[in-house]
Amino acid sequence: MKEKPGEVLLEFVGGGSFPVQYETSYMNNTYYIRYRSGYLTIEQNDTIEVFEQALCKDSMDGLWTDEETNVYLMLIAKAILENTLSTLRLPNIEETPIHEFYKRGQWPKYVVVDCKMDHEHNDKCPVKAIPSKELDEVSYNRIRQFNEDCRGRHSDK
């Protein structure tokens, strides 16, 4: 299977950090992806751990940048579709910047206010989820700086 960089292969739901958690389904199977303490694990159907790999030497690491998220979820999706999770080898965190999928993509998704009214926005205003690749540069740079600050605090220990 030859995929294009950034192409959506499977739909994932989830996100977050400390831990990063995503779920996807394919062919009557559910996959739970979790990244915590520098390790990525994948469970199938809530019972069988089908994959585990250390991605970072820092045992406090538990977040992915938007670009790292795109690399990992694209490679995991490909392995699920090709039934090759048992032989999957992911790049470690330091290797991701040279990967062809290292760019903003469909994940993570961010919830943003989608209110057209001119007033102080509150929890009654409509919201929508947009993929990382559609975020404006100011919002994206704030998120990126926050992630770098978090990762910096943990790597100093």
Secondary structure by P-SEA (a helix, b strand, c coil): cccccccccccccccccccbbbbbbcccbbbbbbbcccbbbbbccccccccccccccccccccccaaaaaaaaaaaaaaaaaccccccccccccccccccccccccccbbbbbbccccccccccbbbbbbccccccaaaaaaaaaaaaaaaaaaaac
